[in-house]
Amino acid sequence: MKHLTLTLGAICIFAVASGQRLEKIHTFANTITAATVAEADQARLDGVVARSTERGGGNILFSEDFSNGFDGINGNGSWATADNAGDSLWIWVAPGNTGFYNNGDATGIAHPGGEFSTNIGPLESGTPENGWMIFDCDYLNTPIADGYQDTDGSLTSPMIDFTNDGSVILSWDQYFRYCCYPYAPIYVDVTNDGGSTWTTFDGHGSFIEAANTASANPLPNTLDISCVAAYSDSVQFRFTYTQAPETGNAYSHYYWGIDDVVVSSNVNADDLAMVQLTNGDIWNVWEYRVTPLEQAIPAADGGVLAGVIYRNNGTDNQEAVEVLVEVLTEEGDLITSVAETIPMVYSFANGLICPANAQDTLYIATDWEPTTTGNYIIRATLTSGSSTDLTPEDNTMSKVIVFSDDVYGHDDEAALDGEVFPRESDIAGLFDPSGQGAFYHTVNEGSTAYGMTIDFGENCGLNIDGDIAELEFETRLYFYDGTVGITDSPFESAFWTYDTDWSNVGPYYLSFEDPISLDAGAVYFVGVIAEYESEGGLTVQAQLNSDTDNSTGEYNVTGDGDFVWFTSQTYTPAVRLILSERVAVDEIANLNGINLGQNVPNPANNFTTFNFDLSQSRSVTFEVRDLSGRIVTSIEKGTLGAGVHSITYDVSALSSGLYTYTLIADGISITKKMVVR
């Protein structure tokens, strides 16, 4: 087996969730973990994004900002609580951030107040200063050393009369974190008969279900409850935290905050919307950002498959909805197009079931198979035959897909906005075992896996104090067996000792011990894993809030203390499978006498400079790409002689965010990332 010991160098740190395969490949409970300051900071950043996608309603029929606690405002009536812990789970967080139970007794602390949630901070709703509600099960179960219980409870609205309202839209601000299975224990129940019967709606909104992960703060949510509430005079709704039916008892921690509840009417009759566009069937397999040409779906088998996920946000059913799918070159030239017609797209209120599906999916085979590598665009457009759409701008969605010589990847290399860290061990000074990986499947015969690339985090290989430390790890390819799960599936591995020079260089290539033949129609899991406690932390760059196809796996600890691979995460790690023999990008550059430096300054907000070295005369092109992978600037430098060269570039016309820049010298490419502010 290969064991590399390398010299340590300089230290270089809204979506739609798919429910497929969870019961087949996720069978273990997570361990309760403390919230971190970094997690809270990320939740607030995600909250800004969530706010920008919030959907509004029409006339306000009911509102509640909890400024008067459980008694309610504006004479609407009081809110009722019930739980399995003596009415001590729902807490009103009064002005000044002090909690009160429904019986009026003060908790005397700020909430969430449990030992695992104290870093999260208060709900950042529209009006947190005048009070908000929280289901603080972490506080109930603190200290955990004294034991804990699974928690259930509901917060029920007063009775509301919607006799004259044919459209009833419920909106609210929330944030949450839960343990210990991926399925969210967060629901909204609605009754129109005084509580004799209740209809249950999912309450987690756009949050990609994953245990122990904080939602955006805030995470606005909107539900069309018309199928129960419209034209009814005795409507109540309740926010219900309960054990998810997929798992049974499993939920004891952490919190669910709620504020600014509004019920409004939908005044939009015609409002179709694209929710997500996928490159493939994400319900049964996975989709990829980058696909090797040898694993492209043949045209005879349908070619590239577009998944069009859509919904009707209006009050009227939409007849004869045309779905047009186009494939274009990166420059926007049309390659092929195909259209299908959906006879009827029902509104939420008129759906054939109640609650109606949050969205529907149509898969369309394009019959197109790429013949050359490069970036392509798939675009889908909805057109209703009924009337004029209120917001036509959300009827079209496009995404860039890449076909490569040898790379299989889920992550978008230009959108890596997070770093996945291991947990600190109970053993002082060490990190817990950890790992990151992703599923891959092979459509065609004849492929061979030679290795993988990992975009290591800038803190990889550092100890808890931030100093260089030894980190031994493995790269693994699992021959996935669905009857036993990832952890117990057979695998091939190679052993490594981390070099901090591998950080901040983009994807770093590590070969397997021997080439591995891949079978057509088979499923594999590819991961990087530190299987034992280590002084250095294994960290990987990741694309946050992106794992809508459940392709991600994380090596972590179960409730029983065992370490296993968990699926159902919210992020996508930068772990890719390589189907040809190669050497690392920086090794290629060094062998050919090419070096590309980090742009200065970085982040940049005006001018920035790119420096590079050539050991001999070469033809040079320089490219800058945005988050979607599209070229925003291409600079032909012609033939440059040996020596140090620089390009000064004005970023003032670019939007804030992440970009990549690529030096192409006689066909050899080196790519790095920069931030524009």
TACORGI-V988771 format. One record per residue. RES is the residue in three letters. PSI is psi as a letter, one per 30 degrees, with the letter a starting at -180 (999 if undefined). OMEGA is omega in radians with two decimals (999 if undefined). Layout:
res={RES | RES}
psi={PSI | PSI}
omega={OMEGA | OMEGA}
This chain:
res={MET | LYS | HIS | LEU | THR | LEU | THR | LEU | GLY | ALA | ILE | CYS | ILE | PHE | ALA | VAL | ALA | SER | GLY | GLN | ARG | LEU | GLU | LYS | ILE | HIS | THR | PHE | ALA | ASN | THR | ILE | THR | ALA | ALA | THR | VAL | ALA | GLU | ALA | ASP | GLN | ALA | ARG | LEU | ASP | GLY | VAL | VAL | ALA | ARG | SER | THR | GLU | ARG | GLY | GLY | GLY | ASN | ILE | LEU | PHE | SER | GLU | ASP | PHE | SER | ASN | GLY | PHE | ASP | GLY | ILE | ASN | GLY | ASN | GLY | SER | TRP | ALA | THR | ALA | ASP | ASN | ALA | GLY | ASP | SER | LEU | TRP | ILE | TRP | VAL | ALA | PRO | GLY | ASN | THR | GLY | PHE | TYR | ASN | ASN | GLY | ASP | ALA | THR | GLY | ILE | ALA | HIS | PRO | GLY | GLY | GLU | PHE | SER | THR | ASN | ILE | GLY | PRO | LEU | GLU | SER | GLY | THR | PRO | GLU | ASN | GLY | TRP | MET | ILE | PHE | ASP | CYS | ASP | TYR | LEU | ASN | THR | PRO | ILE | ALA | ASP | GLY | TYR | GLN | ASP | THR | ASP | GLY | SER | LEU | THR | SER | PRO | MET | ILE | ASP | PHE | THR | ASN | ASP | GLY | SER | VAL | ILE | LEU | SER | TRP | ASP | GLN | TYR | PHE | ARG | TYR | CYS | CYS | TYR | PRO | TYR | ALA | PRO | ILE | TYR | VAL | ASP | VAL | THR | ASN | ASP | GLY | GLY | SER | THR | TRP | THR | THR | PHE | ASP | GLY | HIS | GLY | SER | PHE | ILE | GLU | ALA | ALA | ASN | THR | ALA | SER | ALA | ASN | PRO | LEU | PRO | ASN | THR | LEU | ASP | ILE | SER | CYS | VAL | ALA | ALA | TYR | SER | ASP | SER | VAL | GLN | PHE | ARG | PHE | THR | TYR | THR | GLN | ALA | PRO | GLU | THR | GLY | ASN | ALA | TYR | SER | HIS | TYR | TYR | TRP | GLY | ILE | ASP | ASP | VAL | VAL | VAL | SER | SER | ASN | VAL | ASN | ALA | ASP | ASP | LEU | ALA | MET | VAL | GLN | LEU | THR | ASN | GLY | ASP | ILE | TRP | ASN | VAL | TRP | GLU | TYR | ARG | VAL | THR | PRO | LEU | GLU | GLN | ALA | ILE | PRO | ALA | ALA | ASP | GLY | GLY | VAL | LEU | ALA | GLY | VAL | ILE | TYR | ARG | ASN | ASN | GLY | THR | ASP | ASN | GLN | GLU | ALA | VAL | GLU | VAL | LEU | VAL | GLU | VAL | LEU | THR | GLU | GLU | GLY | ASP | LEU | ILE | THR | SER | VAL | ALA | GLU | THR | ILE | PRO | MET | VAL | TYR | SER | PHE | ALA | ASN | GLY | LEU | ILE | CYS | PRO | ALA | ASN | ALA | GLN | ASP | THR | LEU | TYR | ILE | ALA | THR | ASP | TRP | GLU | PRO | THR | THR | THR | GLY | ASN | TYR | ILE | ILE | ARG | ALA | THR | LEU | THR | SER | GLY | SER | SER | THR | ASP | LEU | THR | PRO | GLU | ASP | ASN | THR | MET | SER | LYS | VAL | ILE | VAL | PHE | SER | ASP | ASP | VAL | TYR | GLY | HIS | ASP | ASP | GLU | ALA | ALA | LEU | ASP | GLY | GLU | VAL | PHE | PRO | ARG | GLU | SER | ASP | ILE | ALA | GLY | LEU | PHE | ASP | PRO | SER | GLY | GLN | GLY | ALA | PHE | TYR | HIS | THR | VAL | ASN | GLU | GLY | SER | THR | ALA | TYR | GLY | MET | THR | ILE | ASP | PHE | GLY | GLU | ASN | CYS | GLY | LEU | ASN | ILE | ASP | GLY | ASP | ILE | ALA | GLU | LEU | GLU | PHE | GLU | THR | ARG | LEU | TYR | PHE | TYR | ASP | GLY | THR | VAL | GLY | ILE | THR | ASP | SER | PRO | PHE | GLU | SER | ALA | PHE | TRP | THR | TYR | ASP | THR | ASP | TRP | SER | ASN | VAL | GLY | PRO | TYR | TYR | LEU | SER | PHE | GLU | ASP | PRO | ILE | SER | LEU | ASP | ALA | GLY | ALA | VAL | TYR | PHE | VAL | GLY | VAL | ILE | ALA | GLU | TYR | GLU | SER | GLU | GLY | GLY | LEU | THR | VAL | GLN | ALA | GLN | LEU | ASN | SER | ASP | THR | ASP | ASN | SER | THR | GLY | GLU | TYR | ASN | VAL | THR | GLY | ASP | GLY | ASP | PHE | VAL | TRP | PHE | THR | SER | GLN | THR | TYR | THR | PRO | ALA | VAL | ARG | LEU | ILE | LEU | SER | GLU | ARG | VAL | ALA | VAL | ASP | GLU | ILE | ALA | ASN | LEU | ASN | GLY | ILE | ASN | LEU | GLY | GLN | ASN | VAL | PRO | ASN | PRO | ALA | ASN | ASN | PHE | THR | THR | PHE | ASN | PHE | ASP | LEU | SER | GLN | SER | ARG | SER | VAL | THR | PHE | GLU | VAL | ARG | ASP | LEU | SER | GLY | ARG | ILE | VAL | THR | SER | ILE | GLU | LYS | GLY | THR | LEU | GLY | ALA | GLY | VAL | HIS | SER | ILE | THR | TYR | ASP | VAL | SER | ALA | LEU | SER | SER | GLY | LEU | TYR | THR | TYR | THR | LEU | ILE | ALA | ASP | GLY | ILE | SER | ILE | THR | LYS | LYS | MET | VAL | VAL | ARG}
psi={l | k | j | k | j | l | k | k | a | k | j | 999 | 999 | l | l | k | k | k | g | l | f | e | f | e | f | j | g | l | k | l | k | k | l | k | k | l | e | e | e | e | e | e | e | e | e | e | e | e | e | e | e | f | g | k | k | l | a | b | k | k | f | k | l | j | g | g | f | g | b | f | f | l | l | g | g | f | l | l | k | k | l | k | l | g | h | h | h | g | e | k | k | k | j | l | k | f | h | k | k | k | l | f | g | f | k | k | f | g | l | l | l | k | g | l | f | f | g | f | f | e | l | l | k | i | a | e | h | f | f | g | l | l | k | k | j | i | f | e | e | e | g | k | k | f | f | g | l | l | l | k | k | k | l | l | j | k | l | l | k | k | j | h | e | g | j | f | k | j | k | k | k | l | k | l | l | l | k | l | k | g | l | f | k | k | g | k | l | k | k | k | l | g | h | g | g | e | k | k | k | k | k | k | g | f | b | g | k | j | k | k | k | g | k | k | l | l | j | l | j | k | k | k | k | j | g | e | f | e | f | k | g | k | f | i | k | l | l | k | j | k | j | l | k | k | f | f | f | b | k | f | j | f | l | d | l | j | k | k | l | i | k | k | k | l | l | j | g | j | e | j | i | l | k | k | e | k | k | l | i | l | j | f | f | f | b | l | l | k | e | k | k | k | e | f | g | k | k | k | e | f | g | f | a | k | k | k | j | j | k | l | l | j | f | a | f | k | k | k | l | h | j | k | j | k | k | k | k | l | l | f | f | g | k | k | e | l | l | k | k | l | k | j | e | k | j | k | l | e | e | g | l | f | l | k | k | l | k | e | l | l | k | k | k | j | k | f | g | k | k | k | f | l | l | l | k | l | k | k | k | k | k | k | k | k | g | e | a | k | k | e | i | f | f | g | f | k | k | l | l | k | l | k | k | l | e | g | k | j | k | e | l | j | f | f | g | j | g | l | k | k | l | l | l | k | l | f | j | k | g | l | l | l | k | l | l | k | a | l | k | k | l | k | e | l | l | g | l | k | k | f | a | l | k | k | j | k | l | f | g | k | g | l | a | f | g | g | l | k | l | k | j | k | l | l | k | k | j | k | j | k | j | f | f | f | l | e | e | g | k | l | l | k | l | k | k | l | k | k | k | f | f | f | l | g | g | a | k | k | k | k | l | l | e | l | k | j | k | k | k | k | g | l | k | l | k | k | l | k | k | j | f | l | k | l | e | k | k | j | k | k | k | l | j | l | h | f | i | f | g | h | f | k | k | k | j | a | k | l | f | g | g | l | k | l | k | k | a | i | l | f | l | j | l | i | j | l | k | k | g | l | k | l | l | l | e | f | e | e | e | e | f | g | h | k | k | k | l | k | k | k | l | j | l | k | g | c | k | l | k | k | k | l | k | k | f | l | k | l | k | k | k | k | k | k | l | a | f | f | g | k | k | f | k | k | j | j | f | a | k | k | l | k | a | k | l | l | k | k | k | j | g | f | f | k | l | k | a | k | l | k | k | k | k | j | j | h | f | k | k | k | k | l | l | l | k | k | 999}
omega={-3.09 | 3.07 | -3.09 | 3.01 | -3.05 | 3.13 | 3.13 | -3.14 | -3.11 | 3.11 | 3.05 | 999 | 999 | -2.84 | -3.12 | -3.07 | 3.05 | -3.10 | -3.02 | 2.93 | -3.05 | -3.09 | -3.12 | -2.97 | 3.09 | -3.02 | -3.07 | 3.12 | 3.06 | 3.01 | 3.09 | -3.09 | 3.14 | 3.03 | 3.14 | 3.07 | 3.12 | 3.12 | 3.11 | 3.12 | -3.14 | 3.12 | 3.12 | 3.08 | 3.10 | 3.13 | 3.09 | 3.11 | -3.13 | 3.11 | -3.07 | -3.13 | -3.10 | 3.12 | 3.14 | 3.13 | -3.13 | -3.11 | -3.14 | -3.12 | -3.12 | 3.07 | 3.13 | 3.10 | 3.07 | 3.07 | 3.11 | 3.08 | -3.11 | -3.11 | 3.12 | -3.08 | 2.97 | 3.12 | -3.14 | -3.04 | -3.03 | 3.09 | -3.13 | 3.09 | 3.04 | 3.08 | -3.11 | -3.13 | 3.05 | 3.12 | -3.11 | 3.14 | 3.08 | -3.04 | 3.00 | 3.06 | -3.03 | 3.02 | -3.02 | 3.04 | 3.06 | -3.05 | 3.07 | 3.03 | -3.12 | 3.09 | 3.10 | 3.14 | 3.14 | 3.02 | 3.07 | -3.13 | 3.01 | -3.10 | 0.00 | -2.96 | -3.14 | -3.07 | -3.11 | -3.03 | -2.95 | 3.12 | -3.01 | -3.12 | -3.05 | 3.03 | 3.14 | -3.13 | 3.11 | -3.10 | -3.12 | -3.04 | -3.14 | 3.04 | 3.11 | -3.08 | 3.06 | 2.95 | -2.95 | -3.12 | 3.06 | 3.12 | 3.11 | -3.02 | 3.09 | 0.02 | -3.12 | 3.12 | 3.12 | -3.10 | -3.14 | -3.14 | 2.97 | -2.98 | 3.04 | 3.08 | -3.13 | 3.06 | -2.94 | -3.12 | 2.95 | 3.11 | -3.09 | -3.12 | 3.09 | -3.09 | -3.04 | -3.01 | 3.12 | 3.11 | -3.08 | -3.08 | 3.13 | 3.11 | 3.08 | 3.00 | 3.13 | 2.84 | -3.06 | 2.97 | -3.07 | 3.10 | 0.46 | 3.08 | -3.04 | -3.07 | -3.08 | -3.14 | -2.94 | -3.03 | 2.95 | 3.09 | -3.12 | 3.09 | 3.03 | -3.11 | 3.09 | 3.08 | 3.11 | 3.09 | 3.14 | 3.04 | -3.01 | 3.07 | 3.01 | -3.08 | -3.04 | 3.04 | -3.07 | -3.14 | 3.06 | -2.96 | 3.11 | -3.13 | 3.04 | 3.13 | 3.14 | 3.04 | 2.98 | 3.12 | 0.05 | 3.00 | 3.12 | 3.11 | 3.14 | 3.09 | 2.98 | -3.10 | -3.06 | -3.07 | 3.05 | -2.90 | -3.04 | 3.09 | 3.11 | -3.04 | -3.07 | -3.05 | 2.94 | 3.01 | -3.14 | 3.03 | -2.97 | 3.01 | -3.08 | -3.12 | -3.09 | -3.07 | -3.14 | -3.03 | -2.98 | -3.08 | -3.14 | -2.96 | -3.10 | -3.05 | 0.42 | -3.03 | 3.02 | -3.14 | -3.07 | 3.09 | 2.99 | 3.12 | -3.13 | 2.97 | -3.10 | 3.06 | 3.06 | -3.11 | -3.09 | -3.12 | -3.03 | -3.09 | 3.02 | 3.14 | 2.93 | 3.12 | -3.12 | 3.04 | -3.07 | 3.05 | 3.14 | -3.08 | -3.06 | -3.14 | -3.08 | 3.06 | -3.13 | 3.03 | -3.05 | 2.97 | -3.10 | -3.13 | 3.04 | 3.13 | -3.09 | 3.10 | 3.03 | 3.12 | -3.12 | 3.12 | 3.14 | 3.11 | 3.10 | 3.13 | 3.13 | -3.12 | 3.13 | 3.04 | -3.10 | 3.13 | -2.95 | 3.05 | 3.09 | 3.14 | -3.11 | -3.13 | -3.11 | 2.97 | -3.13 | -3.10 | 3.03 | 3.13 | 3.10 | 3.06 | -3.14 | 3.08 | -3.13 | 2.98 | -3.07 | 2.97 | 3.11 | 3.14 | 3.09 | 3.11 | -3.09 | 3.07 | 3.14 | 3.08 | 3.10 | -3.10 | 3.01 | -3.12 | 3.04 | -3.06 | -3.10 | 2.99 | -3.04 | 2.98 | 3.11 | -3.09 | -3.04 | -3.10 | -3.11 | 3.04 | 3.10 | 0.01 | 3.09 | 3.07 | 3.13 | 3.06 | 3.10 | -3.06 | 3.04 | 3.08 | -3.09 | 3.07 | -3.09 | -3.07 | -3.14 | 3.09 | -3.12 | 3.09 | 3.11 | 3.10 | 3.10 | 3.11 | 3.08 | -3.14 | 2.92 | -3.07 | 3.12 | -3.12 | 3.07 | 3.07 | -3.12 | 3.06 | -3.03 | -3.04 | -3.14 | -3.11 | -3.10 | -3.10 | -3.09 | -3.12 | 3.12 | 3.08 | -3.14 | 3.10 | 3.11 | 3.06 | 3.11 | 3.02 | -3.02 | 2.99 | -2.97 | 3.04 | -2.96 | -3.01 | 3.00 | -3.09 | 3.07 | -3.00 | 3.00 | -3.03 | -3.14 | -3.08 | 3.11 | -3.01 | 3.12 | 3.08 | -3.08 | -3.04 | 2.96 | 3.05 | 3.02 | -3.11 | 2.98 | 3.06 | -3.03 | 3.05 | -3.11 | 3.00 | 3.03 | 2.92 | -3.10 | 3.10 | 3.10 | -3.14 | -3.09 | 3.08 | 3.00 | 3.06 | -3.09 | 3.12 | -3.01 | 3.08 | 2.92 | -3.13 | 3.10 | 3.10 | -3.13 | -3.11 | -3.12 | 3.00 | 3.09 | 3.00 | -3.08 | 3.08 | -3.10 | 3.09 | -3.12 | 3.12 | 3.10 | 3.11 | -3.06 | 3.13 | 3.11 | 3.11 | 3.13 | -3.14 | -3.13 | 3.08 | 3.04 | -3.09 | 3.11 | 2.84 | -3.04 | 2.91 | 3.13 | 2.98 | -2.89 | 3.07 | -3.06 | -3.14 | -3.11 | -3.12 | -3.06 | -2.97 | -3.08 | 3.06 | 3.09 | -3.11 | 2.95 | -3.08 | 2.97 | -3.04 | -3.04 | 2.91 | -2.97 | 3.01 | -3.09 | 3.03 | -3.14 | 3.08 | 3.05 | 3.06 | -3.07 | -3.11 | -3.13 | -3.04 | 3.04 | -3.06 | 2.97 | 3.14 | 3.10 | 3.05 | -3.06 | 3.11 | -3.11 | -3.11 | 3.08 | 3.11 | -3.11 | 3.12 | 3.13 | 3.03 | -3.07 | -3.08 | 2.99 | -2.95 | 2.91 | -2.91 | -3.10 | 3.08 | -3.09 | 3.11 | 3.08 | -3.11 | 3.06 | 3.13 | -3.08 | 3.03 | -3.07 | 3.03 | -3.03 | 3.03 | -3.00 | -2.97 | -3.10 | 3.12 | 3.14 | 3.12 | -3.03 | 3.00 | 3.12 | 3.11 | -3.03 | -3.01 | 3.09 | 3.07 | 3.12 | 3.10 | 3.09 | 3.08 | -3.09 | 3.04 | 3.06 | 2.97 | -3.12 | 3.07 | 3.13 | -3.03 | 3.08 | -3.14 | -3.14 | -3.14 | -3.05 | 3.13 | -3.09 | -3.04 | 3.01 | 3.13 | -3.10 | 3.01 | -3.09 | -3.11 | -3.11 | 3.06 | 3.08 | -3.12 | -3.12 | 3.14 | -3.10 | 3.05 | 3.14 | 3.10 | 3.10 | -3.13 | 3.05 | 3.13 | -3.11 | -0.06 | 3.06 | 0.10 | -3.13 | 3.08 | 3.10 | 3.07 | 3.04 | -3.07 | 3.06 | 3.12 | 3.08 | -3.11 | 3.02 | 3.12 | 3.10 | -3.12 | -3.13 | 3.03 | -2.94 | 2.96 | -3.13 | -3.10 | 2.99 | -3.12 | 3.11 | -3.05 | -3.14 | -3.13 | -3.13 | 3.12 | 3.05 | 3.09 | 3.02 | -3.07 | 3.08 | -3.12 | -3.11 | -3.12 | 3.11 | -3.14 | 3.10 | 3.11 | -3.11 | -3.13 | 3.11 | 3.07 | 3.07 | -2.96 | -3.13 | -3.11 | -3.01 | -3.14 | -3.11 | 3.03 | 3.11 | 3.09 | -3.13 | 3.05 | 2.99 | 3.02 | -3.00 | 2.99 | 3.11 | -3.09 | -3.08 | 3.06 | 3.10 | -3.04 | 3.00 | -3.06 | 3.02 | -3.08 | 3.01 | 3.14 | 3.08 | 3.13 | 999}
